[in-house]
Amino acid sequence: MMSLLIVCQFLLLATAQCIIAQDFVRSELPTPLIRPWEMLYGADGYLWISESGGVVARVHPESGEKQIVFTAKDYSWGDSSERHPYCHRPNIAAGTLGLALHPDFPTAGSNFIYYVYSSNHGSSSAPMTRFKIVRLTWDAASKSVVDAVDLVKGLPSGYDHPGGRLLAIRQAGKDFLYYAAGDGGLSDDNDPGCYPAPAVNPNTYAQDPAYANGKFHRFTIDGGIPDDNPIPGNSMFTRGHRNPQGLVYNSVGNVLYGIEHGDRTDDEINVLEPGMNYGWKDVRGHSADDNYPGEAAFVRDYKPHPLIANDALKDPLWSWCAAPQPTTDKYLDWCTVAPSDGVYYASDAIPGWKNSLLVVTLKDGVDTDKEVYQFALSPDGRSILPGTSERPNPRRYFSGDQDTNGRLRDIAVSPDGMKIYLINNGGASTDKITVYTYAGPTGVGDHSPEESLEVYPNPVSDQLTVRADQYMEYLGIYDLLGREIVNGVGVNTITVDMHDVSQGSYVVRARFAGGVVRNRSLVKQ
C-alpha cells in the first residue's frame, strides 16, 4: 500500500499547527509482528525488533523478511497469585521491553545484543516476576544467537508503569548500558478504592535512591555499576520519573534524553544529567508552573539528597500539556500525548531535520493524535529552538494516517536519512512496520505563484481547499484584525475544516521560494 502524502489536514483552532510539513511516500513491509516494543536499525543493515513473549527478531529493511533469532525459554507472563493487595489488579506487569546493540556491533568480540524481558525471579510456589537484562551473542556466519548471559536481574516490575527502554552507547571511550525503570504505581493517590495511603503506592519510591523504581539506571556494558555513578555502588543515574518509555542518545552533542508519560498532565522530554531529580511525583513538568497541588511548596522547600553531589531539581526540555489538573476522569479528554520512544536525526537528507529529536506518540484523543513530533534542537542539543508562526517547533507528521499506522511504539531511521521506520503496538488492524520515504517537496515547477494559488470554494461554508502548483513554504489564514487562525508549512494542497469558523472576511496568505508572498480574499458564509 503506497500513497504520496501531499495533503495537510487542520483543526481550525487558535493554536492549530500543520501536521505534515514534508512530502513522503508511505509503504508497509509485509512483516508479521506481535506487540513489538523496540526497533533499531543495526550496523549490519537489518532492523532488530523485540516482540511479545520474549522474542527478538531480525528484519530485512527492504523485503521485510523476518527471522526470529531468539525466544527466551524462561520468559514469564506473571502469575495470577501476584495480585495487587489494594487495587485488585489480576497480576503483575510483564512483557518484552528494551533492546540494544553493542556500539561496535556486529564486529567480532562486540557482537552482542542486549535485551529486557520478564521472568520468574522467585520459585514455582512463590513466583516473583521481575525484569532482567540479558546479553545475547550473535554469530554472523550462522545468523544465529549462540549464547545468552544474564547481566542484570531483579529489575522492578510492579502493576503498571514499567518503563523498560534500554540503550547501549559509548561515552568518553567507555561503553554503558542505560535502563529506564518506571515507578510501578497504578495511578494517582486520589483514585478512589485503590491505595489506602500514599506510602503504599510504589510511585512514592521514585524519589528514594534506595529503590529502583522511577529511575534511569546506568550500568557498565557488562552489567556492573560504574565507579562514577552519582551514588557509589548504586545503579541510579537520575530519579523522579513516572513512566519513562523513551531513551535517546545524541552522539553529536553527547546528550542523553529521557521521554516519559505524565499523569493527567505534563508528558516530558528530559535532558538526563547524573544525579539530577526530575520531580515525580511532587513536581509535574516545569517547576514554576504550579499546576499540581503542593508543587510550589515542594520546589520552595527542596533539600538536596546528602548522598548525591550537586543534587537539584531539573526542569524538562519539553513538556506537553502543561495545564491545570483536568477535572474529568476521561483519559481521551486529557491533553497528554502518551509519548513513547524517539531517535536523534543527524542527517542532511531531509531539509530542516538535521539536529532534531523525533518522538512517536501512542494516543488518539480529543486533541491528540498518534503521530511523529520533530523537535529542532539548538546546536548543543540541550534546548529546543524557538518556533514561529511560519515555522513552528515542534512540527507534527503522519497523523492523517493514524488509524492505519496505529499506536506508534518506536521509530528508526535508515543510515542515509531518507527512510523513517515506525512500529505500532495496537491501535490498528495489525501490528506492522510502516515506512515513510522522503520524496522532497512536490510541485516545484515553472508556473507563476500568482497564477497557481487557488482558494475554493469561495465563499466557503464547510471544507476549504488551498492549492498551489508550487511548493508553499508557509501558508496562513488571518481575520481582518490580523490574527492568525491557522498556519502550515511545506505543502502544496491544504484542506481546512471551516465549520467552526465565524462568518466574515479573511485573508489567505502564501509564501513561496524567494520570499514571494501572495494573498487571496476569503469569505466564510
Salt bridges, closest charged atoms under 4 A:
GLU28 OE2 - ARG26 NH2 2.87
GLU38 OE1 - ARG165 NH1 3.37
ASP44 OD2 - ARG58 NE 3.15
GLU51 OE2 - LYS66 NZ 2.64
GLU62 OE2 - LYS419 NZ 2.95
ASP74 OD2 - LYS132 NZ 2.48
ASP104 OD2 - ARG170 NH2 2.68
ASP150 OD1 - LYS132 NZ 3.16
ASP160 OD2 - HIS161 NE2 3.65
ASP175 OD2 - HIS102 NE2 3.67
ASP175 OD1 - ARG170 NE 2.65
ASP183 OD1 - HIS161 ND1 2.91
ASP188 OD2 - ARG284 NH1 3.48
ASP189 OD1 - LYS281 NZ 2.53
ASP191 OD1 - ARG264 NH2 3.76
ASP222 OD1 - ARG135 NH1 3.51
ASP228 OD1 - ARG218 NH2 2.56
GLU260 OE2 - HIS241 ND1 2.68
ASP263 OD1 - ARG242 NH2 3.45
ASP263 OD2 - ARG284 NH1 3.34
GLU273 OE2 - LYS314 NZ 3.91
GLU273 OE2 - ARG382 NH1 2.88
ASP301 OD1 - ARG300 NE 3.16
ASP311 OD2 - ARG239 NH2 2.78
ASP315 OD2 - HIS286 ND1 3.97
ASP329 OD1 - ARG264 NH2 3.00
ASP341 OD2 - ARG165 NE 3.62
ASP348 OD1 - LYS354 NZ 3.16
ASP369 OD2 - ARG396 NH2 3.64
GLU371 OE2 - ARG396 NE 3.00
GLU390 OE1 - ARG511 NH1 2.05
ASP401 OD2 - ARG26 NE 3.99
ASP410 OD2 - ARG165 NH1 3.52
GLU450 OE1 - ARG518 NE 2.87
GLU450 OE2 - ARG520 NH2 3.73
GLU454 OE2 - ARG467 NH2 1.86
ASP469 OD1 - ARG467 NH1 2.60
GLU473 OE1 - ARG511 NE 3.55
ASP479 OD2 - ARG483 NE 2.69
ASP497 OD1 - HIS499 ND1 2.51
